[in-house]
Amino acid sequence: MYLRMVIGETINDDQLREFRNIFKEEYIPILREEPGFQRCDLAVEADGRMAIIITVWDTRDNCLKHHSSRAYRQFVAKTQHLLVGNFVVKLFRLE
């Protein structure tokens, strides 16, 4: 299995709440329909504005297909204005 981390920092607390809402209300339902998707979590920095989306995939190929998908690009487009800079994306193999 593969774990994908998408890391971003929001500009302020209001934008962190908006980011969280978009993730929960719009992005999670899309993820659940993706082939190979196993689970996801959102971690938010204690007393900070950094957020990490953690998704787990059955194969590297399914993970990379989602990363290049229209659904992911739409999520980035809907949230990019809330961030300081761009997302950082990391992929790990679970052992």
C-alpha distances in whole Angstrom, upper triangle without the diagonal:
4,7,10,13,17,20,23,27,29,33,34,33,34,32,29,30,30,27,25,27,26,22,23,26,24,21,19,21,20,16,16,17,15,13,9,10,9,11,13,16,19,20,23,25,28,31,30,29,25,22,19,16,13,10,7,6,5,6,7,10,10,10,13,14,14,15,18,19,23,21,20,23,25,23,24,27,28,27,28,32,30,29,30,29,26,22,20,17,14,11,9,6,5,8
4,7,10,13,16,20,23,26,29,31,31,32,29,26,28,28,24,23,25,24,20,21,24,23,19,18,20,18,15,16,17,14,13,10,10,10,11,12,14,16,18,21,23,26,29,27,26,22,19,16,14,10,8,6,5,6,6,6,9,9,7,10,13,12,13,16,17,20,19,17,20,22,20,21,24,25,24,25,28,27,25,27,25,22,19,17,13,10,7,6,5,5,9
4,7,10,13,16,20,22,26,27,27,28,26,23,24,24,21,20,22,21,17,19,22,21,17,16,18,17,14,15,17,15,15,12,10,10,10,9,11,13,14,17,19,22,25,23,22,19,16,12,10,7,6,5,6,9,9,9,12,11,8,11,14,12,12,16,17,20,18,16,19,21,18,19,22,23,21,22,25,24,22,24,23,20,16,14,11,8,6,5,6,7,10
4,7,10,13,17,19,23,25,25,26,23,20,22,22,18,18,20,19,15,17,20,19,15,14,17,16,13,15,17,14,15,13,11,11,11,9,11,12,13,16,18,21,24,21,20,16,13,10,8,6,5,6,8,11,11,9,12,11,7,9,12,10,9,13,14,17,16,13,15,18,15,15,19,20,18,18,22,21,19,20,19,16,12,10,7,6,5,6,9,10,14
4,6,10,13,16,20,21,21,23,20,17,19,19,16,15,18,17,14,16,19,18,15,15,18,17,14,17,19,16,18,16,14,14,12,10,10,10,10,13,14,18,20,18,16,12,10,6,6,5,7,9,11,15,15,13,16,15,11,12,15,13,11,15,16,18,16,13,15,17,15,14,18,18,16,16,19,18,16,17,16,13,10,8,6,5,6,8,11,12,16
4,7,10,13,16,18,19,20,17,15,17,17,13,13,16,15,12,15,17,16,13,14,17,16,14,17,19,17,19,17,15,16,14,11,11,10,10,12,13,17,19,16,14,11,8,6,5,7,9,12,14,17,17,15,17,16,12,13,15,12,10,13,15,16,14,11,13,14,12,10,14,15,12,12,16,14,12,14,13,10,6,6,5,7,9,12,15,16,20
4,7,10,14,16,16,18,15,13,16,16,12,13,16,15,13,16,19,18,15,16,20,19,17,20,22,20,22,21,19,19,17,13,12,10,10,10,11,15,16,13,11,7,6,5,7,9,12,15,17,21,21,19,21,20,16,16,19,16,14,17,18,19,17,14,15,16,13,12,15,15,12,12,15,13,10,11,11,9,5,5,6,8,11,14,17,18,22
4,7,10,12,13,15,12,10,13,13,10,12,15,14,13,16,18,17,15,17,20,20,18,22,24,22,25,24,21,22,19,16,14,11,11,10,11,14,15,11,9,6,5,7,9,12,15,18,20,24,24,22,23,22,19,19,21,18,15,18,19,19,18,14,15,16,13,11,13,13,10,9,11,9,6,7,8,7,5,7,9,12,15,17,21,22,26
4,7,9,10,12,10,8,12,12,10,12,15,15,14,17,19,19,18,19,23,22,21,24,27,25,28,27,24,25,22,18,16,13,12,9,9,12,12,9,6,4,6,9,11,15,18,21,24,27,28,26,27,26,22,23,24,22,19,21,22,22,21,18,18,18,15,13,15,15,11,10,11,8,5,6,8,8,8,10,13,15,18,21,24,25,28
4,6,7,9,6,6,9,10,8,10,13,13,13,16,18,18,17,19,22,22,22,25,27,26,29,29,26,26,23,20,17,14,13,10,11,13,13,9,5,6,8,11,13,17,19,23,26,29,30,28,29,28,24,25,26,23,21,23,23,23,21,18,18,18,15,13,14,13,9,9,9,5,4,6,9,10,10,13,15,18,21,24,27,28,31
4,7,8,6,8,11,11,11,13,15,16,16,19,21,21,20,22,25,25,25,28,30,30,33,32,29,30,27,23,21,17,16,13,13,15,13,10,7,9,11,15,17,20,23,27,29,33,33,32,33,31,28,28,29,26,24,26,26,25,23,21,20,20,17,15,16,15,11,11,9,6,6,6,9,12,13,16,19,21,25,27,31,32,35
4,6,5,6,9,10,11,12,14,16,17,19,20,21,21,23,26,26,26,29,31,31,34,34,30,31,27,24,21,17,16,13,13,14,11,9,7,10,12,16,18,21,24,28,31,34,35,34,35,33,30,30,31,28,26,28,28,27,25,23,23,22,19,18,18,16,13,13,12,8,9,9,13,15,16,18,21,24,27,29,32,33,36
4,5,5,6,9,10,11,12,14,15,17,18,20,20,21,24,25,25,27,30,30,33,33,29,29,26,22,19,16,15,11,11,12,10,8,7,10,11,15,17,21,23,27,30,34,35,34,35,33,30,31,32,28,27,29,29,28,25,23,24,22,19,19,19,17,14,15,14,10,11,13,16,18,17,20,22,24,27,29,32,32,36
4,5,5,6,9,10,11,13,14,16,16,18,19,20,23,24,24,27,29,29,33,33,29,30,26,23,20,17,16,13,15,15,13,12,10,13,13,17,18,22,24,28,30,34,35,34,35,33,30,31,31,28,27,29,28,27,24,23,23,21,18,18,18,15,13,14,12,9,12,14,17,18,18,21,23,26,29,31,34,34,37
4,5,5,6,8,10,10,12,14,15,16,16,18,21,21,22,24,27,27,30,30,27,28,24,21,18,15,15,13,14,16,14,12,9,11,11,14,16,19,22,25,28,32,32,31,32,30,27,28,28,25,23,25,25,23,21,19,19,17,15,14,14,12,9,11,9,6,8,11,14,15,15,18,20,23,26,28,31,32,35
4,5,5,6,9,10,10,12,14,15,15,16,19,20,20,23,25,25,28,28,25,25,22,18,15,12,11,9,11,12,12,9,6,8,8,11,13,16,19,23,25,29,30,29,30,28,25,26,27,23,22,24,24,23,21,19,19,18,15,14,15,13,10,12,11,7,9,11,14,15,14,16,18,21,23,25,28,29,32
4,5,5,6,9,10,11,12,14,14,16,18,20,20,22,24,25,28,28,25,25,21,18,15,12,13,10,13,14,13,12,10,12,11,14,14,18,20,23,26,30,31,30,32,29,26,28,28,24,23,26,25,24,21,19,20,18,15,16,17,14,11,14,13,10,12,15,18,18,17,20,21,23,26,27,30,30,33
4,5,5,6,9,10,10,11,13,14,17,18,18,21,23,23,27,27,24,25,22,18,16,13,15,13,15,17,17,15,12,13,12,14,14,18,20,23,26,29,31,30,30,28,25,26,26,23,22,24,22,21,18,17,18,15,13,13,14,10,8,11,11,8,11,14,17,17,16,19,20,23,25,28,30,31,34
4,5,5,6,9,10,10,10,12,15,16,16,18,21,21,24,24,21,22,19,15,14,10,12,11,13,16,16,14,10,11,9,11,11,15,16,20,22,26,27,26,27,24,22,23,23,19,18,20,20,19,16,14,15,13,10,10,12,9,6,9,10,7,9,12,14,14,13,16,17,19,22,24,27,27,31
4,6,5,6,8,10,10,11,14,15,15,17,20,20,23,23,20,20,17,13,11,8,10,9,12,14,15,14,11,11,9,11,10,13,15,19,21,25,26,26,27,24,22,23,23,20,19,22,21,20,17,15,17,15,12,13,15,12,10,13,14,11,12,15,17,16,15,17,18,20,22,23,26,26,29
4,5,5,6,8,9,10,12,14,15,16,19,20,23,24,20,21,18,15,13,11,13,13,16,18,18,17,14,15,12,14,13,16,17,20,23,26,28,28,28,25,23,24,24,21,20,23,21,20,16,16,17,15,12,14,15,11,10,14,14,12,14,18,20,19,17,20,20,23,24,26,28,28,32
4,6,5,5,7,9,11,11,13,15,17,17,21,22,19,20,17,14,14,12,14,14,18,20,20,19,15,15,13,14,12,15,16,19,21,24,26,25,26,23,20,22,21,18,17,19,17,16,13,12,14,11,8,10,11,8,8,12,12,11,13,17,18,17,15,18,18,21,22,25,27,27,31
4,6,6,5,6,9,10,10,12,15,15,19,19,15,16,13,10,10,8,11,12,16,18,20,18,15,14,11,11,9,12,12,16,18,21,22,22,23,20,18,19,19,15,15,18,16,16,12,11,13,12,8,10,12,10,9,12,14,12,14,17,18,16,14,16,16,18,19,21,24,24,27
4,6,6,6,8,10,10,12,14,16,19,19,16,16,13,10,10,9,12,13,17,19,20,19,17,16,13,13,11,13,13,16,18,22,24,24,24,21,19,21,21,17,18,20,19,18,14,14,16,15,11,14,16,13,12,16,18,15,17,20,22,20,18,20,19,21,21,23,25,24,28
4,6,7,7,10,11,12,14,16,20,21,17,18,15,13,13,13,16,17,20,22,23,22,19,19,16,16,14,16,16,19,20,23,25,26,26,22,21,23,22,18,19,21,19,17,14,14,16,14,11,15,15,12,13,17,18,16,18,22,23,22,20,22,21,24,24,26,28,27,31
4,6,6,7,9,11,12,14,17,19,16,17,15,13,14,13,17,18,21,24,25,23,20,20,16,16,14,16,15,18,19,22,24,24,23,20,19,20,19,15,16,18,15,14,10,11,13,10,8,12,13,10,11,15,16,16,18,21,22,20,18,20,20,22,23,25,27,27,30
4,6,5,6,9,10,11,15,16,13,14,12,10,11,11,15,16,20,23,24,22,19,18,14,14,11,12,12,14,15,19,20,20,20,17,15,17,16,12,13,15,13,12,8,8,11,9,7,10,12,10,11,14,16,15,17,20,20,18,15,17,16,18,19,21,23,23,27
4,5,5,6,9,10,14,14,11,12,9,8,9,10,14,16,20,22,24,23,20,19,15,14,10,11,10,13,14,17,19,19,20,16,15,17,16,13,14,17,15,15,11,11,14,13,10,14,16,14,14,17,20,18,19,23,23,20,18,19,17,19,19,20,22,21,25
4,6,5,7,9,13,14,11,13,11,11,13,14,18,20,24,26,28,26,24,22,19,18,14,15,13,15,15,18,20,21,20,17,16,18,17,14,16,18,15,14,11,12,15,13,12,15,17,15,16,19,22,21,22,26,26,23,21,22,20,22,21,23,24,24,27
4,5,5,7,11,12,10,13,12,12,14,15,19,21,24,27,29,27,24,23,19,18,14,15,12,14,14,16,18,18,18,14,14,15,14,10,13,14,11,11,7,9,12,11,10,13,15,14,15,18,21,20,21,25,24,21,19,20,18,20,20,22,23,23,26
4,5,5,9,10,7,9,8,8,11,13,17,19,23,25,28,26,23,21,17,15,12,11,9,10,10,13,15,15,15,11,11,13,12,9,11,13,11,12,9,9,13,12,11,14,16,15,16,18,21,21,21,24,24,21,18,19,16,17,16,18,19,19,23
4,6,8,9,6,8,8,9,12,15,18,21,25,27,29,28,26,24,20,18,14,13,11,11,11,13,15,17,16,13,13,16,14,11,14,16,14,15,12,13,16,16,14,17,20,19,19,22,25,24,24,28,27,24,21,22,20,20,19,20,20,20,23
4,7,9,8,10,11,13,16,18,22,24,28,30,33,31,28,26,23,21,17,16,13,13,12,14,15,17,16,12,13,15,13,11,14,15,12,13,11,12,16,15,15,18,20,19,20,23,26,25,26,29,29,25,23,24,21,22,20,22,22,22,25
4,6,6,9,11,12,15,18,21,24,27,30,32,30,28,25,22,19,16,15,11,11,9,11,12,13,12,8,9,11,9,7,11,12,10,12,9,11,14,14,14,17,19,19,20,22,25,25,25,28,27,23,21,21,18,19,17,19,19,19,22
4,6,9,12,14,17,20,23,26,29,32,35,33,31,28,24,22,18,16,13,11,9,9,10,11,10,6,9,11,9,8,12,13,12,14,13,14,17,18,17,20,22,22,23,25,28,28,28,31,29,26,23,23,19,19,17,18,18,18,21
4,6,10,12,16,19,22,25,28,31,34,32,30,27,23,20,17,14,11,9,5,5,7,9,9,6,8,11,10,9,12,14,14,16,15,15,18,20,19,21,23,24,24,26,29,29,28,30,29,26,22,22,18,18,15,15,14,14,17
4,6,8,12,15,18,21,24,27,30,28,26,24,20,17,13,11,8,6,5,7,9,11,11,8,8,11,11,9,12,14,13,16,13,13,17,18,16,18,21,21,21,23,26,26,25,28,27,24,20,20,17,16,14,15,14,14,17
4,7,11,14,17,21,23,26,29,28,26,24,20,17,13,11,7,5,5,7,10,12,14,11,10,14,14,13,15,18,17,19,17,16,20,21,19,21,24,23,23,25,28,27,26,29,28,25,22,21,18,17,15,14,14,13,15
4,7,11,13,17,20,22,25,24,23,20,17,14,11,8,6,5,7,10,13,14,16,13,12,15,16,13,15,18,18,19,16,16,19,20,17,19,22,21,21,23,26,24,24,26,26,23,20,20,17,16,15,15,15,13,16
4,7,10,13,17,19,22,21,19,17,13,10,7,5,4,6,9,12,15,15,17,14,12,15,16,13,14,18,17,19,15,14,18,18,15,16,20,19,17,20,23,21,20,23,23,20,17,17,15,14,14,14,15,14,18
4,6,10,13,15,18,17,16,14,10,8,6,5,7,9,13,16,18,18,20,18,15,18,19,16,16,20,19,21,17,16,19,19,15,17,20,19,17,19,22,19,19,21,22,20,16,16,15,15,15,15,17,16,19
4,7,10,13,15,14,12,10,7,6,5,6,9,12,15,19,21,20,22,20,17,19,21,17,17,20,20,21,18,15,18,18,14,15,18,17,14,17,19,16,15,18,19,17,14,15,14,15,16,17,19,18,21
4,7,9,12,11,10,8,6,5,6,8,11,14,18,21,23,22,24,22,19,21,23,20,19,23,23,24,21,18,21,21,17,17,20,19,16,18,19,16,15,17,19,17,14,14,14,15,16,17,19,18,21
4,6,9,7,7,6,4,6,9,11,15,18,21,25,26,25,27,25,22,24,26,22,21,24,25,25,22,20,22,21,18,18,20,19,15,17,18,14,14,15,17,17,14,15,16,17,19,20,22,22,25
4,6,5,6,5,6,8,12,13,17,20,24,27,28,27,29,28,24,26,28,25,23,27,27,28,25,22,24,24,20,20,22,21,17,18,19,16,14,15,17,17,15,15,17,17,20,21,24,23,26
4,5,8,9,10,12,15,16,20,23,26,30,31,30,33,31,28,29,32,29,27,30,31,31,29,26,28,27,24,23,26,24,20,21,22,18,17,18,20,21,19,19,20,21,23,24,26,25,28
4,7,9,11,14,17,19,23,26,29,33,34,33,35,34,30,32,34,31,29,32,32,33,30,27,29,28,25,24,26,24,21,21,21,17,17,17,20,21,20,20,22,23,26,27,30,29,31
4,6,9,12,15,18,21,24,28,31,32,31,33,32,28,29,31,28,26,29,30,30,27,25,25,25,22,21,23,21,18,18,18,14,13,13,16,17,16,17,19,21,24,25,28,28,30
4,6,10,13,16,20,23,26,30,31,29,31,29,26,27,28,25,23,26,26,26,24,21,22,22,18,17,19,17,14,14,14,11,9,10,13,14,13,15,17,19,22,24,27,27,30
4,7,10,13,17,20,23,27,27,26,27,26,23,23,25,22,20,23,24,24,22,19,20,20,17,16,18,17,13,13,14,11,9,10,12,12,11,11,14,15,18,20,23,23,27
4,7,10,13,17,20,23,24,23,25,23,20,21,23,19,18,21,21,22,19,16,18,18,14,14,16,15,12,13,14,11,10,11,13,12,10,11,12,14,16,18,21,21,24
4,6,10,13,16,20,20,19,21,20,16,18,20,17,15,19,19,20,18,15,17,18,14,13,17,16,13,14,16,14,12,14,14,13,9,9,10,11,13,14,17,17,21
4,7,10,13,17,18,17,19,17,13,15,17,14,13,16,16,18,15,12,15,15,12,12,16,15,13,14,17,15,14,16,16,14,10,10,9,11,12,13,16,16,20
4,7,10,14,15,14,17,15,12,14,16,13,13,16,17,19,16,14,17,18,14,15,19,18,16,18,21,19,17,19,19,16,13,12,10,10,10,11,13,13,16
4,7,10,12,12,14,11,9,12,13,11,11,15,15,17,14,12,16,17,14,15,19,19,17,19,22,21,20,22,21,18,15,14,11,11,10,10,12,12,15
4,7,9,10,12,10,8,12,13,11,12,16,16,19,16,15,18,20,17,18,22,22,21,22,26,24,23,25,25,21,18,17,13,12,10,9,10,9,12
4,6,7,9,7,6,10,11,10,11,14,14,18,16,15,18,20,18,19,23,23,22,24,27,26,25,27,26,23,19,18,14,13,10,10,10,10,13
4,7,9,7,8,11,12,12,14,17,17,20,18,18,21,23,21,23,26,26,26,27,31,30,29,31,30,26,23,21,18,16,13,12,10,10,12
4,5,5,6,9,10,11,13,15,15,19,18,17,20,22,22,22,26,27,26,27,31,30,29,31,29,25,22,20,17,15,11,11,9,10,13
4,6,5,6,9,10,10,12,14,18,18,16,18,21,20,20,24,25,25,25,29,28,27,28,26,23,19,18,14,12,9,9,8,11,13
4,5,5,6,9,10,11,12,16,16,15,17,20,20,20,23,25,25,25,29,29,28,29,27,23,20,19,15,14,11,13,12,14,17
4,5,5,6,9,10,10,14,13,13,16,18,17,18,21,23,23,24,27,27,26,28,26,23,20,19,15,15,12,13,13,15,17
4,5,5,6,9,10,13,13,11,14,16,15,16,19,20,20,21,24,24,23,25,23,19,16,15,12,11,9,10,11,13,16
4,5,5,6,8,12,13,11,13,16,15,15,18,20,20,20,24,24,23,24,22,18,16,15,11,11,9,12,13,15,18
4,5,5,6,10,10,10,12,14,15,15,18,20,20,20,24,25,24,26,24,20,17,17,14,14,13,15,16,18,21
4,5,5,8,8,7,9,12,11,12,15,16,17,18,21,22,21,23,22,18,15,15,12,14,12,15,16,18,21
4,6,9,9,6,8,11,11,10,13,15,15,15,19,20,18,20,18,15,12,12,9,11,10,14,16,18,21
4,7,8,7,7,11,12,11,13,16,16,16,20,21,20,22,19,16,14,14,12,14,14,17,18,21,24
4,5,5,6,9,10,11,13,14,16,16,20,21,21,23,21,17,16,17,14,16,16,19,20,22,26
4,6,5,6,9,10,10,12,14,15,18,20,20,23,21,18,16,18,16,19,19,22,24,26,29
4,5,5,6,9,10,11,13,14,17,18,19,22,20,17,15,17,16,18,18,21,23,24,28
4,5,5,6,9,10,11,12,15,16,16,19,17,14,12,14,12,15,15,18,20,22,26
4,5,5,6,9,10,10,13,15,15,18,16,13,12,14,13,16,17,21,23,25,29
4,5,5,6,9,10,13,14,15,18,17,14,14,16,16,19,20,23,26,27,31
4,5,5,6,8,11,12,13,16,15,13,11,14,14,17,18,21,24,25,29
4,5,5,6,9,10,10,13,12,9,8,12,12,15,17,21,23,25,29
4,6,6,8,10,11,14,13,11,11,15,15,19,21,24,27,29,33
4,6,7,9,11,14,14,13,13,16,17,20,22,25,28,29,33
4,6,5,7,11,11,10,10,13,15,18,20,24,27,28,31
4,5,5,8,8,7,8,12,14,18,20,24,27,28,32
4,6,8,9,9,11,15,17,21,24,27,30,32,35
4,7,9,10,11,14,17,20,23,26,29,30,34
4,6,7,8,11,14,17,21,23,27,28,32
4,7,9,11,15,18,21,24,28,29,33
4,7,9,13,16,20,23,26,28,31
4,6,10,13,16,20,23,25,29
4,6,10,13,16,20,22,25
4,7,10,13,17,19,22
4,7,10,14,16,19
4,7,10,13,16
4,7,10,13
4,6,9
4,6
4
